Amino acid sequence: MTPIRFRSCPGTTTRTATPLRWSAPSSTSLRTAKYGGYSKDLIRAAAFRGCGPFWSAHWTSGLQKWFNRIVSNKIPRGRRAVMSDITRESGRGSFRLLYPPDVPARGAPLPDAGFFHTLQIDQMVSVRRESWRGLPDLRLEQFYAADPAVLAWRLDVVADLVDSEALRSLLQDALPMLRDAAEMRKVLNSSSSTVESSLASVRYLEIYLELVELFHARLAAAQIHSDGFAALRNEVEARRSSRDYQTLSRQLEQTQYQIGHVKSIALGVNLDGTLRVTDVGVLSINTEKYRQGSVLDKLLGRDKAGPMVCISGFANLAKTAREEEKHALDQAVCRALDTAFAKTIRSWEPVIDQYFRDETAFFIGLLDDFRFLSAAVSFLLQLRALGCPLCRPEIRPMEEKALRLKDVCNPMLALRTEGQGPVVSNDFGYDEKGRFYLVTGPNHGGKSIFCYSVGMAQALFQLGLLVPAREAVMSPVHCIYTHFPTSDEDNYGKGRLESECARMSQILRQLQGDDLLLMDESFSSTSLLEGSYIAGEVLSAIAVLGCGGVYVTHIHELTQQVDRFNAVPGRTGCIDNLVAQMENVADGTRSYRVLRTTPDGLSYAKDIARKYGLSQEEILAEHGIRLPD
């Protein structure tokens, strides 16, 4: 093979090598409005500006060994892999931060997920909607868990995030990169392969390296106590220390340096018997220039520079050749390089694409977990900044039906009344005397807020989050049911009472003893007599089913019938009373404290009537009438 040496890069009019500029795709300039994702051609154009056949030759010499090993280890040369889902269901890509090993990474089945909206959980833990960028919108029910092992694992992960700035910065910085990687995976192999697109695909490798290095740096800087983050750190370190990764990192670093410092190339040309060119290939790409010499110097050993000294003098093309001759030479060399290396370069793209898919599947599998955790931890930090108590619940088995909350507060009330003083907290719990409670008391006394706070604590707990209480002992429930007032728009074609009864009937058909039922002013839209009858029938059934819960009501007759409800045959649960207190009856001040006691249904009415002078004695006294003793 006869070497032909050039001092400068062919294919450029200035005769100088054009440095390769690395740049990440811009989230704004590269996104297409029609598809909401990345244009593959634009990604490639941004990653490799100025690439031509010369760079094809350079990449061939710089990364071919690494590519060959990936080809032999990963997939057959030229194979194009197609994956229908972002998250792989098996292999290394199946790692999930929110689930322990060997546990299916999916939410517990829910017969009714409406409580996430009625309890305003979706407003507090607000996960960004990203369907516009091609990512599925997350629903909180996807993260609902009833397995104590999952809840314990996830609570440890959340506690690490709340306490560690380094881990929170990992969430913040990794999310945009994971989104971009997910979008890039969608456009892999979406068009015919070209030399330029194959070269541009090398940018995918850089993105993978950037992800690994980001996770490595942030996890190394964090104090980790949870098994979840410890497992994540081990997975990242295993990838980072692998032979393929180390070789890829080293080769890319060397290649980037060489591209910016290319001074010369050497071509090898095969000739036939008539001295016509049959084959051409690159012998070397160098960071120093060739120097002119002579055959005699070579023969006499006087060239001390070795292979960088030519056996003849240089032909100064800038002075001796006409412009069209120089251009013709440039074009000839470029065409030769393109012909020689196009097939090889194009074979890289499917290999790189598959490698990118395989290796980033692990990170893409974290995307949904990171999106959820970002919203959840932001909410918890808001509560902590407002002075709300937060605790890690003690988890009890579902069959134990445990629920004991000390100083539980309503987190939504805390967020809405920021700067208006502390939010009142209350205690709540199940025991042998009560699992379902009737809550009565004065209007605007905090009864509904208390009911919401119990449901919110249970829902947040089953998302694997800290709960807004000083202490908590909790068992998971199968489902949380809510029977709250609805607007007239939701009762179209039915009266309000009929609509309430229909919704309660639907709930009771699904209700189990392991569930939580929350009722707020149910059956208050009809007469006292009718409402008391319907509510009494429902409460008798609840006593048999044995579910836990709260019923806020103004039907005080129900509170006097607790013994009757607890005496029904087949009872498995127990019903008791709670009362919202008044701080000062004289001026109507509410304490918003809820205590366990038997209410006097007339006491509040008597106090209010006396306050506003509506007792018989006071009314007649205003008219100067005194009743006889």
N, C-alpha and C positions, 0 to 999 in steps of 0.2 A: 504494500500500500504506500503510495507516494504522498508525503505530507505537503500540504500547501498552507502557508502561514500568513496570517493577516495581522497587521498591527492595530487595527481599529475594528469597530463593529460594523459589519456590512449591513446595508439596508437603511442607513441614516445619512442624510446629506451633509451633516457636519463631521462625519467620520469619528464621532466620539460615542462611547457607550452611554445609553440612556439608563439612568438608575431606575430600579423598580421601586415604586412607591406603594407601601402597604397602607391600606385604609379600610376601616370597618364600614360596612354598609350603613348609610344614614337611615334612621327610622322615619324621617320625614320625606327625604327626597326620593327614596327608593320604593316607598309604599304605593301601590296602585289603588286608585279609588274603586275600580270595578271589582276587583277580587279581594280587596282588603288584606293582601299579603305582599310578599316580595316578588318582584320580577326577576327571574333567574338571570336573564341577560344583563339587567342593571347591576345585580350583585357582582357578576363577573367583571363587568366594565369598571365598577368601582374598585374591585380588588386588584385588578391587573391593568392599569393604564399603561399604554406604550409597549405591550407585549407583542413580539413578532417572532418570526422563526428563530432569530438569534437566541431569544430566551428559551425557546423550545429546546434548543441544543443544550443550553446551560442546565435546565431542569433535568434533562435526561442524564447528564453526568452527575448531578448533585444528589438526586433523590432516587435514582433507579434501583439501587440496592435495597433501600427500605421498601419501595413499592413491590419489588419482586418477592420480598419476604411476606409482605401482607397478602399478596396474591396467592402464595403457596399456603399460607396459614389460614387465611380467611375464606376466600371464595375463588373459584376458577377464574382465569383471566377473561375479561370481557363480560362476565355475568352481570346482569342488571337485576338488583333485588327490588321487590315491591313489597312495602309494608302498608297495611290498610289502616293501622292505628298508630297514634303517636307513641303510646306507652306499650311496650312489649309485654306480653303476658307471661313470659318465661325467661329464664336465663338471668344474666346480671342486670338487665334493664328493669326487673320487677321489684327492685328495692323501693320501699315506701317508708318515709320517716315517721308517719303517724300510726303505723301498725307493726307489731312485733313479728319476727320471722314465723313462717308457717301459719299465719292467720290471713284469711282472705281480705284483700284491701278493698272492702266495700262497706257501705253503711248497713246498719241493722234494718231489717224490713219494717216499714211503718204502715199500718192501715190508714192512718190519717196524719199528714204532715202540716195541717193547717195551723197548728199551734205556733210554728215559727213566725207566722205573720201576726196572729192575734195577740201573742205575747211580745211582739215587737223585737224579737230576737234578730230578724233580718235587717232591722234598722240599726241595731247596736253592733252586730258583727256583719258589716256591710262589705261583701266581697265584690270587687269591681266586675262589671259586666264587660266581657271582651269578645263577644261574638263578632263585632265589627272587624276584628283582626284574625278571625278564623278559629279562635279558641272557644270551646264550649263554655257557656255560662254555668258557673258552679251554683248548686243548690245546697243549702245547709243540711238537708236530710241526707246528702251523700256522706256526711261526716258524723251522723248520729250513731252512737255506739251503745250497746247494751252488755257487752262482754267486759267483765271487770279487768281482765288482763289487758285489753286494748285501752281502757280508760286509765289504768295505772301507768302504762307505757306513755300515753299521750300527755298526761298531766306532768310527768317528769320532763318531757320535751318542752312543754309550755313554760314550766318553771325555769328551765335553763334560759329560754329566750327572754323572759321577763327580767331575769337577773343579769344577763350578759349583753353588754353593748356590742361586743365583737360578733356575737351570733345575730343580733338584730341588723348589724351592718351587712352581714352575709345575705340575709333576706333581701335587704334593700338593693344591694348591688347585683345579686345573682338573678333576681326576677327579670329585669330587662334582657339580660343575656339569654336566659332560658326561653323567654318569649321569642327572641330573634332566632335562636337555634331551632325551635319548634316550627317557625315559619319557613326557615330554610329547608328543613326536611321535607316540606310539602312540595317544594319545587325541584327537588333532586330528580334527575332523569326525566324532566318534563319536556325536553326538546332534544333535537339531534345534537350529537357531540361534535364539537369543532376543536381545533387546536387551542384557540383562545379560551373557549369555555372550559376545556380540560385544565389549562393552566390556572384559570380563575378558581377552579374547584379546590386548589391547594389552600385557599383562604379558609375553607371549612376545617382543615387541620389546625390552623391557627386558632380558630374559635374554640375548638376542643381543648387545645393547650391552655387557652385563657381561662376556660371554665375550671379545669383541674387546678391551675395555679391559684385562682381566686378561692376556691374551696379549701385548698391546702393552707393558704395563708391565714384565713379567718378562723378555721377550726383549730389551727395550731395556737392561735392567740387567745382562744377562749378557755375558760374553766368549765369543763363539761362534767356533769354529774349524771345525766340521763343515759340510759342504754341506747336510746334512739340516735342521739348525736354521736355517741361513741361508735356505734356501728357505721354511721355515715363517715366519720373520720377514717375508720379502718378501710372502708371500701375505697375512699379517695386515695389513701396512701398506697393501697395495693395496685391501683391503676398507675399512680405516679411512679412507683418503683419498678414497674414492669419493663422488660427489655425493649418491647416495641415503643413504649412511650419515651424512654430515655433516648433511644436512637432517633426517633422522630424529632424530639426537642433539640437534640444536638445538631442534627442534619439541617433543620430549618434555620437554626441560628447561624450555622456556617454558611448556608446558601444565601441568607439575607446579606451577610457581610460581603460575600463574594460578588453578588450582583451589583452592589454599589461600588465595587472596586475592580471591575473587569477591565483589563488592559489589552488582552489579546486572546485569540483562539487558534487552535491548530486543527486542520481538517486532514483526514486521510482519504485518498482517492484511489480506487482500483481502476486499472486500465486493461483493455483487451489487447489482442495482438496488433491492432492498428492504432493503438494509443488513444482509443476513444474511452471515455469515462463509462464505467459500468456500475460502480458503487461509490458511495460517499458516506463518510461518518465523521463524528467529532472525536479527535484524539484527546484534546484537553482544553480547558477554559482557565485562563491564568490571570493572576492579579499583578503581573509585571509584564513589561513589554519585551518583545523580541529585539535583539540587536543584530546588526548586519555583520557578516564575517565573510570567509572565503573557504573554498574547498581545501586550499593549502593549509590554512589555519587548523582545520579539522584534522587533516592528515598528520600534521606536525605536533598536534596536541597543544597548540598555543591558545586555544579558546578556554579560558578558565571559568566561563559562565555556564558551561555544559549545554543542556538542551535549549537554553534560551538564546543561543547564538545561531544565526542562520548560516548556511553554507554558501550564501551569495549575498551580494549587496541588495539594498532595497530599491525598488522602482517607485519613485516619488510620483504617485498618481496625480497629486494636486498640481504638479507643474507640467508633467509630460502628457497627461491624458486630457482629451476634450471632455466637456461636460456630459455629452451624450454617451461617451465611452465609460465614464465613471458611473453614470446612472445604470448603464447596461450591465456593468460588472456587479454593482450592488444588487440589481434585480436577479441576475443569474445566481449569485450566491444565496440570496433569500429563497428563490424557488428551489434550489438544490436542497437547502436545509429543510424547507417545508416538506418536500417530497420524501426526504430521508427520515424525518422524525414525526411526520403527521400521524402515521399509524400507531407508533409507540406512544406518543403523547395522548392520543385519543383513547387509548386503552386504559390510561390512568383514571379517567373520570368515573367509570363505574366502580373501580376499586376504591377510590377515595370516597365516593358517595356511600358505598356499602360500609366502609370503615367508619365514616361519620355517623351513619345510622346506628351501627352496632354500639359504638363507644358513647354516643350522646344519649342513647336510650336510657341509660342509668340516670342521667341528669334530667332528661325530659320527664321521667317518671316522678321526679320531685316537684314538678311545676304546680300541679294542683294542690299539693300539700303546702307549698310555699305561699301560694295565693291565699289559701284559707288562713294559714298562720299569720300572714302579714296583717290581715283584717282583724283577726282575733286578738293578737298581741297589742295592736294599736288601741283597741277598745279597752283592754285590761290596764294598759298604761294610763289611759285617760281617767279611769276610775281611781287608780292609785294616786294620781296627781290631785284628784278632788278630795282625797282623804277617806275614800270608801274602804271598808275592810275587805280584804281578799284572803281566801284561805284555800289550801289544798284539801279537799274532802277525804275523810277516811272512808274507803270503799268497802261496802258490805255486799254479800251475795244477794242476788235478786230475791231468792226465796225467803230471805230474812225480812224483807219489806221494811227496811230501816229508813227513817228520815228524821233527823234531829238538827235543827238550825239554831245557832245562837247569834243574836244580833244580825239577823238577815235584813238587808235593805233592798229597795227597789232601784236598780241601776239606771233605768231610764229616767226616773225622777231626779236622780243625782245629776245626770247629764243636762236635764232641762232646767234645773234650778241652780246651775253653777253660780257661785258667788252670793247665794241667798241664805247661807247658813247650812249646818249639817242636816242630813236627812235622818229622820227618825227610824230606828231599827227595832225589830221585835224578835221574839223567840217563837219557834214553832217545832212541833215534834209529834211523832206517833208513840203511843204506848198501849198498854193493855186496856185502857179505858176509852181510847179514842184514836181512830185513824181517819175518820171523815168528820169535818167540823162545820157547824153552822155558825156564821159570823154575823152578829147583829150589832146595832149601835146607832148613834146619831148620824144624820146626813152630813156628808163631807167630813166624816170622822176618820178616813183613811182605810176603810174596809176593802174597797176595790184595789187600792194600791198594795195592801197587804196580800190579797189574793194573788195579784200579779207577781209579787216578789217571790212567793213560794214556787210558782210555775217557772219563773225566770231562772231561779237557782237550779231547779231540776233540769231544765233544758240546757243551761250552760254546762252543768256537770256532765251531761251525756254527750256534749260536744268535746269533752275532754279538757275543759277550761276551769280555771280557778273560779270559785263562786263568791258572790258578794256577801260574805258573812264572817263573823269572828271565828266560829268553829262550825264544822259540819260533819255529820255521819250520814252517809247516803247509800241506798241501794239503787241500782238502775231499774227503770220501769220499761215495760214493753212499749207504751205509748202515753202521751199526754193529750187528754181531750179537754177542749174548752167549750163552754156553753155561755157565750157572752151576748149582750144585746147587739142587734144588727139594725142597720138602717132600713127604712121602709122600701128602698129600692131592692133590697135583697128578699123582700116578702111579696114580690109581684105575683098577683093571682091568688094570694092567701092572706088571711088576717094575720096579725102579729102573733097571736096566741097559737094559731094553727101552725104557723111557721116554726115557732119555738118547739112545739110538740113533735113536729116532724124531725127536726134536728136532734132532739133528745132521743127519739126512738132510734134513729140511725146510730147514735153513740152507744146506746144501751145494747144494741145487737152485737157490738164489737167489744164492749167493755169486759175486762178481766180483773181478777183480784190483784194482779201485779201492776195495774195501771194507776195513773193519777188523773183525777177528774176535777176540773175547776169550773164553778158555776157562779155567775154574777147576775143577781137580780132576775133569775129565771122565773117565769110564770108570774111576773109582776104586772103584766099588761092586761090582766083580767080582774075580775072582782076578787076580793079577799077570800071569799068562800070557795070559789073555783080554783084559785091559785093554791090555796092551802090543801085542797083535796089532791090535785095533780102532783104537787111537790111531795106530799106525804106518801103517795104511791111510789114515786121514784126513790125516795129515801129508804123505804122499806126494802126495795129491791137492792139498793146499794149496800144495805146492811148484810144481805145474803151474799152478794158478790164479793164483798170484802175489800174493795178498792180504797185507796186513800184519796184525800182531797179536801176542798174548801167550797162552801156554798155561802156566798154573801146574799143576805135576804132581809127584807123588811116585813116579811110575814112572821111576826113574833109568835103566833100560835104554834109554829113548828118547834120552837125552842122548848115549849112545854110538853112536847110529845116525844122527847128523846127516849124516855124509858119504853114507850110503846114500840118505837123503831127497833130498839135493841132486844126486844122480846119476840121478834118474829121467828118462826121455826126455820132452822137451817142457817142461822146467822153465822157468818165467819168474820165479819168486821164489827166495828163499834163506832157509834156516833156520839159526839159530845159538842159542847157549846164554847164559843169564844165571843168576847164582847169588846168592841172598840170603846175606849174610855173618853170622858170629857175632863179636862183639867180644871175648869172653873165653870160650874153650872150657871152662876150669876151672869157672867158676860158671854157665855157660849164658847169659851176658848177650848179648842180641841188639843188633846195631847198626842193623838195618833198612836197611842199605845193600845195593844190588843192583848187582853188577859183572858185566862181560862176561868170562867165563872158562869153561873146561871143567871141570865138576865131577867129583870122585871120588865115585862113588855110595856108597862104604863109609866115607868119611872121617868123615861126621857120625855114623854108627852107631858107629864105633870110639871117637870122642870121648865120646859119651854113655855107652857101655858102660864106658869107663874111669872116667868121672866117678862112676858109681853102683856101681863095683866088680863089674861083670858080665863082665869078661874071664876067660878060663879060668884064668890064673895067679892072679888075685886071689880067685876063688871057692875054688880049691883051697888057697890059702895060708890062708884063713880056717879051713880044716879041718886045717891043719898038714901038708898034702901038698905035696911038692915034686916037680915033674916032672923026670925025668932029662934031661940035656942031649942 
